[in-house]
Amino acid sequence: MTDTDKPDRSRSSTSHKDELGTPLAPREIQCLQLIAQGKTDDVIAGLFSISRKTVNWYVERAKRRLGATTRGQALIEALKRGYIHLHDGPDVQAQNKNPSSAD
């Protein structure tokens, strides 16, 4: 295989192993918080004007970063680490409208 036949990995994302322990992104935290409040992926997608697939992507990435294999484990880890809280907390919709927050 020549160099030109090799896949371009320069744009590839961080490997799953490298994500473990990486701090959660704001959107990952928001999705986990809403799941903890009992919201479905469809509802979360509607709140953020994103697809259900994108919601699932954020949750899966959060699971990897937290070292969890299930959503339940991810929620427990996020609670333990202080990323999410069981009380209602601030209005996530209002946070979504803040132009200074980056995903």
C-alpha positions, 0 to 999 in steps of 0.5 A: 500500500502506498501513501496515497492508498492509506486513509486520511486520518488527519481529520479523524476524531479522538480515539474512544480510549483517549476520550475517557476522562475528558471533561464533558462538553456543555451540550453533553451535560445538557443532554444528560441533565434532560435525560435525568429529568425523564426527557426522551431523545425526541424531546431533547432534539426538539428543544435544541433543534437538532436531530435525534441522531445528534442527541444520541451522538452527544450521549454516546460521547458522554458515556465514553468520556465517563467510562460508562456502558449504559445511559444509567451508568452515565447518569450516575457518573455524571451525578457523582462528578457534579455534572448534573443534579437531580433538582430541576436546575436552570432552564436548559432552553434558556442556556441554549439561546445563549450565543456565547456557549459553544458545543 
